[in-house]
Amino acid sequence: MSLFQRLRPDNFTIALAATVLLASVLPASGQFGDILDKITSGVIVMLFFLHGSKLSRSAIWAGISHWRLHLVVTLTTFAFFPLLGWLAQPLLRQLLPSELVFGVLFLCTLPATVQSAIALTTLSRGNIPAAICSASGSTLMGIVFTPLLVGILLAQDASIGNPLESIGKIALQLLLPFALGHWLRPWTSGWLQKAGSNIKLLDQGSILLVVYAAFSGSVVAGLWKQLPLSALLMLLLVCAGLLMCAMSWCVWISRRLGFDASDEACILFCGAQKSLVSGIPIANVLFPAAIVGPMVLPIMLFHPMQLMVSAVIAARYGKNAEKRTNLRKND
């Protein structure tokens, strides 16, 4: 695969941009907006049911023995990232409007990706069982830790409400369907495997619907009138800075603690990734409809950036692993 192909946005990223454009030009409002909100709530329940159904118990047990690696990934996701956002707040408030600052802090609290983290670890010839365990476990922990961290980082701002007051909605819309899906996994796993590509399309289509609803509410509330182009460009730079700091930390801590190259790849691609698929539904549950758009805008920019940069780095890790294998064969 060429460098251009790795840096080219994937179809889902292009669809996300088109969805935001559609919501900006034709936002759902009035009675249609109310109906869409109800549909979106049902879609979020379905998404987390599917997340639970796809979480493999055997994969978790296969990788869980590598507890030092999982501890590093978990602390990177739910301690290093939030701490980085909290420390950067004074600078962020100088660079970005307040609603985007909140969105960046929300981004810092999100769990890791699952599919892309595993795919990148595979491409880099990293520790795949550990990646499956870490990434899957991160999704589950995110249902609990993300609202708690948001409550800690953003509780001082009255305009977004207190996310911890949404604990009932979190349990009903996120945790309960996730637990139910996982409990039913012995009966649903076969069907999910057969319908693999269709499930992926359903996942992505559901996220696009939630994005459309989120940005519709924000556009009706005047989102684009409040956010100049310069703020969006600055947000891109902030997201790039966060990604660079997270990746640098993952590589440094991996080598500092003596992990081998395959474990380092796993830590890098599980620890430095943030989940759009989890983030957008969680934002819809936690925040008022009018501010969901700016709250998820940072993760929508961070998502394609992390994939493009990580694809290039993963390919390099893979080549280095191949060289090491060839050297061992020649010895």
C-alpha positions as CSV (number, residue, x, y, z in Angstrom):
1,M,0.0,0.0,0.0
2,S,1.4,3.4,-1.0
3,L,1.8,6.4,1.3
4,F,-1.0,8.2,-0.6
5,Q,-3.4,5.2,0.0
6,R,-2.6,5.2,3.7
7,L,-3.2,9.0,4.0
8,R,-6.4,8.9,2.0
9,P,-9.5,9.4,4.1
10,D,-11.6,6.2,4.3
11,N,-15.2,6.0,3.1
12,F,-16.6,6.4,6.6
13,T,-14.7,9.6,7.2
14,I,-16.0,11.0,3.9
15,A,-19.5,10.0,4.9
16,L,-19.1,11.7,8.2
17,A,-18.1,15.0,6.5
18,A,-21.0,14.7,4.1
19,T,-23.4,14.1,7.1
20,V,-22.2,17.2,8.9
21,L,-22.6,19.2,5.6
22,L,-26.2,17.8,5.2
23,A,-27.0,18.7,8.8
24,S,-25.6,22.2,8.2
25,V,-27.7,22.8,5.1
26,L,-30.9,20.8,6.0
27,P,-31.0,20.4,9.8
28,A,-33.7,18.4,11.5
29,S,-35.9,20.7,13.4
30,G,-39.4,21.0,14.8
31,Q,-41.5,17.9,14.9
32,F,-39.1,16.0,12.7
33,G,-36.3,16.9,15.1
34,D,-38.3,15.5,18.0
35,I,-39.0,12.3,16.2
36,L,-35.3,12.0,15.2
37,D,-34.3,12.4,18.8
38,K,-36.5,9.4,19.8
39,I,-35.1,7.3,17.0
40,T,-31.6,8.3,18.0
41,S,-32.1,7.1,21.5
42,G,-33.2,3.7,20.2
43,V,-30.2,3.6,17.8
44,I,-27.8,4.2,20.7
45,V,-29.4,1.3,22.7
46,M,-28.9,-0.9,19.6
47,L,-25.3,0.2,19.2
48,F,-24.3,-0.7,22.7
49,F,-26.2,-4.0,22.5
50,L,-24.0,-4.9,19.5
51,H,-20.9,-3.7,21.3
52,G,-21.7,-6.1,24.2
53,S,-22.5,-8.9,21.8
54,K,-19.1,-8.5,20.0
55,L,-17.1,-8.5,23.2
56,S,-15.3,-11.9,23.2
57,R,-14.9,-13.4,26.6
58,S,-12.3,-15.9,25.3
59,A,-10.2,-13.1,23.8
60,I,-10.2,-11.2,27.1
61,W,-9.1,-14.3,29.0
62,A,-6.5,-15.1,26.4
63,G,-4.9,-11.7,26.8
64,I,-5.6,-10.8,30.4
65,S,-2.5,-12.5,31.8
66,H,-0.4,-9.7,30.4
67,W,-1.6,-7.3,33.1
68,R,1.3,-4.9,33.0
69,L,0.5,-4.0,29.4
70,H,-3.2,-3.6,30.1
71,L,-2.4,-1.4,33.0
72,V,-0.3,0.9,30.9
73,V,-3.0,1.1,28.2
74,T,-5.8,1.7,30.7
75,L,-3.8,4.4,32.6
76,T,-2.9,6.1,29.2
77,T,-6.5,6.1,28.1
78,F,-8.2,7.2,31.4
79,A,-5.4,9.0,33.3
80,F,-2.7,10.3,31.0
81,F,-5.1,11.7,28.4
82,P,-7.5,13.4,30.9
83,L,-4.5,14.8,32.8
84,L,-3.0,16.1,29.5
85,G,-6.3,17.8,28.7
86,W,-6.6,19.3,32.2
87,L,-3.1,20.7,32.2
88,A,-3.6,22.1,28.7
89,Q,-6.8,24.0,29.7
90,P,-5.2,27.4,30.2
91,L,-3.7,27.2,26.7
92,L,-6.8,25.8,25.1
93,R,-8.9,28.6,26.5
94,Q,-6.6,31.1,24.8
95,L,-6.8,29.2,21.4
96,L,-10.4,27.9,21.2
97,P,-14.0,29.0,22.0
98,S,-15.2,27.5,25.3
99,E,-17.5,24.9,23.6
100,L,-14.6,23.5,21.7
101,V,-12.4,23.4,24.8
102,F,-15.1,21.3,26.4
103,G,-15.1,19.1,23.3
104,V,-11.4,18.6,23.6
105,L,-11.7,17.6,27.3
106,F,-14.5,15.2,26.4
107,L,-12.2,13.7,23.7
108,C,-9.6,13.1,26.4
109,T,-12.0,11.0,28.5
110,L,-13.1,8.6,25.7
111,P,-12.2,4.9,25.6
112,A,-9.9,3.4,22.9
113,T,-11.1,2.2,19.5
114,V,-11.6,-1.5,19.0
115,Q,-11.5,-2.5,15.3
116,S,-8.9,0.0,14.2
117,A,-6.6,-0.6,17.3
118,I,-6.7,-4.4,16.5
119,A,-6.2,-3.9,12.8
120,L,-3.2,-1.5,13.3
121,T,-1.7,-3.9,15.8
122,T,-2.0,-6.7,13.3
123,L,-0.5,-4.5,10.5
124,S,2.4,-3.7,12.9
125,R,2.9,-7.4,13.8
126,G,2.2,-6.5,17.4
127,N,0.7,-8.5,20.3
128,I,-2.8,-9.2,18.8
129,P,-4.4,-11.1,21.8
130,A,-3.3,-8.3,24.1
131,A,-4.7,-5.7,21.7
132,I,-8.1,-7.5,21.5
133,C,-8.2,-7.7,25.3
134,S,-7.1,-4.1,25.9
135,A,-9.3,-2.5,23.3
136,S,-12.4,-4.5,24.2
137,G,-11.9,-3.9,27.9
138,S,-11.5,-0.1,27.2
139,T,-14.9,0.0,25.6
140,L,-16.5,-1.5,28.7
141,M,-14.6,0.7,31.1
142,G,-15.5,3.8,29.0
143,I,-19.2,3.4,29.8
144,V,-18.3,4.0,33.5
145,F,-15.1,6.0,33.5
146,T,-16.0,8.5,30.7
147,P,-19.0,10.0,32.5
148,L,-17.1,10.1,35.8
149,L,-14.1,11.9,34.1
150,V,-16.4,14.3,32.3
151,G,-18.1,15.1,35.6
152,I,-14.7,15.8,37.1
153,L,-13.3,17.9,34.2
154,L,-16.4,19.8,33.3
155,A,-18.6,19.9,36.4
156,Q,-17.6,23.6,37.0
157,D,-19.4,24.8,33.9
158,A,-23.1,25.2,34.4
159,S,-23.9,25.5,30.7
160,I,-23.4,21.8,30.0
161,G,-25.2,20.7,33.1
162,N,-23.8,18.0,35.4
163,P,-23.0,14.8,33.4
164,L,-23.2,12.7,36.6
165,E,-26.9,13.6,36.9
166,S,-27.3,11.5,33.7
167,I,-26.3,8.3,35.5
168,G,-29.8,6.8,35.1
169,K,-29.8,7.5,31.4
170,I,-26.2,6.0,31.1
171,A,-27.3,2.9,32.9
172,L,-30.5,2.5,30.8
173,Q,-29.1,3.5,27.3
174,L,-25.5,2.3,27.6
175,L,-24.7,-0.1,30.4
176,L,-27.9,-2.2,30.4
177,P,-28.0,-2.9,26.6
178,F,-24.2,-3.6,26.7
179,A,-24.6,-6.1,29.5
180,L,-27.6,-7.7,27.8
181,G,-25.8,-8.0,24.5
182,H,-22.8,-9.6,26.2
183,W,-25.0,-12.0,28.2
184,L,-26.7,-13.1,25.0
185,R,-23.4,-13.5,23.1
186,P,-23.5,-17.3,23.1
187,W,-26.7,-17.1,21.1
188,T,-25.9,-14.0,18.9
189,S,-22.2,-14.6,18.1
190,G,-22.8,-17.0,15.2
191,W,-25.3,-14.6,13.6
192,L,-22.9,-11.7,14.1
193,Q,-20.0,-13.6,12.4
194,K,-22.2,-14.5,9.4
195,A,-23.4,-10.9,9.1
196,G,-20.0,-9.4,9.6
197,S,-19.9,-6.8,6.8
198,N,-23.6,-6.0,7.2
199,I,-23.1,-5.4,11.0
200,K,-20.3,-3.0,10.1
201,L,-22.6,-1.1,7.8
202,L,-25.3,-1.0,10.4
203,D,-22.7,0.3,13.0
204,Q,-21.5,3.0,10.6
205,G,-25.0,3.9,9.4
206,S,-26.2,4.3,13.0
207,I,-23.3,6.6,13.9
208,L,-24.0,8.7,10.8
209,L,-27.7,9.0,12.0
210,V,-26.6,10.0,15.5
211,V,-24.1,12.6,14.0
212,Y,-26.8,14.1,11.8
213,A,-29.2,14.4,14.8
214,A,-26.4,15.9,17.0
215,F,-25.3,18.5,14.5
216,S,-28.9,19.3,13.5
217,G,-29.6,20.4,17.1
218,S,-26.4,22.4,17.3
219,V,-26.9,24.1,13.9
220,V,-30.4,25.1,14.8
221,A,-28.9,26.6,18.0
222,G,-26.5,28.6,15.9
223,L,-23.3,26.5,15.9
224,W,-21.7,27.8,12.7
225,K,-22.5,31.4,13.5
226,Q,-20.5,31.0,16.7
227,L,-17.5,29.1,15.3
228,P,-15.3,30.9,12.8
229,L,-13.1,29.0,10.3
230,S,-10.0,30.0,12.2
231,A,-11.3,28.1,15.3
232,L,-11.7,24.9,13.3
233,L,-8.2,25.2,11.9
234,M,-6.9,25.8,15.4
235,L,-8.8,22.8,16.6
236,L,-7.1,20.7,13.9
237,L,-3.7,21.8,15.3
238,V,-4.8,21.0,18.9
239,C,-5.9,17.5,17.9
240,A,-2.6,17.0,16.1
241,G,-0.8,18.1,19.2
242,L,-2.8,15.7,21.4
243,L,-2.1,12.8,19.1
244,M,1.6,13.6,19.0
245,C,1.8,13.8,22.8
246,A,-0.1,10.6,23.3
247,M,1.9,8.6,20.8
248,S,5.2,9.9,22.1
249,W,4.1,9.0,25.7
250,C,3.1,5.4,24.6
251,V,6.5,4.8,22.9
252,W,8.5,6.3,25.8
253,I,6.7,4.5,28.6
254,S,6.8,1.2,26.6
255,R,10.6,1.4,26.3
256,R,11.0,2.7,29.8
257,L,9.2,-0.3,31.2
258,G,11.1,-2.8,29.0
259,F,8.3,-4.0,26.8
260,D,9.3,-5.7,23.6
261,A,8.5,-4.3,20.1
262,S,5.2,-6.3,19.7
263,D,3.9,-5.1,23.1
264,E,5.0,-1.6,22.3
265,A,3.0,-1.6,19.1
266,C,-0.1,-2.9,21.1
267,I,0.4,-0.1,23.7
268,L,0.8,2.5,21.0
269,F,-2.3,1.6,18.9
270,C,-4.6,0.9,21.9
271,G,-3.4,3.7,24.1
272,A,-3.2,6.6,21.7
273,Q,-6.5,5.9,19.9
274,K,-9.9,7.4,20.8
275,S,-13.2,5.9,19.9
276,L,-15.6,7.8,17.7
277,V,-18.1,4.9,17.8
278,S,-18.4,5.1,21.6
279,G,-17.9,8.9,21.9
280,I,-20.8,10.1,19.8
281,P,-23.5,8.0,21.6
282,I,-22.1,8.8,25.0
283,A,-22.1,12.5,24.2
284,N,-25.8,12.3,23.2
285,V,-26.6,10.7,26.5
286,L,-24.5,13.1,28.6
287,F,-25.1,16.6,27.1
288,P,-27.9,18.9,26.1
289,A,-28.9,18.5,22.4
290,A,-27.8,22.1,21.6
291,I,-24.2,21.5,22.5
292,V,-23.6,17.9,21.3
293,G,-22.3,19.2,18.0
294,P,-19.3,21.1,19.3
295,M,-18.7,18.5,22.0
296,V,-18.2,15.8,19.3
297,L,-16.4,17.9,16.7
298,P,-12.9,17.3,18.2
299,I,-13.3,13.5,18.1
300,M,-14.6,13.8,14.5
301,L,-11.4,15.5,13.5
302,F,-9.2,13.4,15.7
303,H,-10.6,10.1,14.3
304,P,-9.4,10.3,10.7
305,M,-6.2,11.9,11.9
306,Q,-5.3,9.1,14.2
307,L,-6.1,6.5,11.5
308,M,-4.0,8.1,8.8
309,V,-1.0,8.7,11.1
310,S,-1.2,5.3,12.7
311,A,-1.5,3.5,9.4
312,V,1.9,4.9,8.3
313,I,3.5,4.2,11.7
314,A,2.1,0.6,11.8
315,A,3.5,-0.1,8.4
316,R,6.9,0.9,9.6
317,Y,6.6,-1.3,12.7
318,G,5.6,-4.2,10.5
319,K,8.6,-3.7,8.2
320,N,11.0,-3.6,11.2
321,A,9.4,-6.8,12.6
322,E,9.9,-8.5,9.3
323,K,13.6,-7.5,9.3
324,R,14.0,-8.9,12.8
325,T,12.4,-12.1,11.7
326,N,14.7,-12.4,8.7
327,L,17.8,-11.7,10.8
328,R,16.8,-14.5,13.2
329,K,16.4,-16.9,10.3
330,N,19.8,-16.0,9.0
331,D,21.5,-16.5,12.4
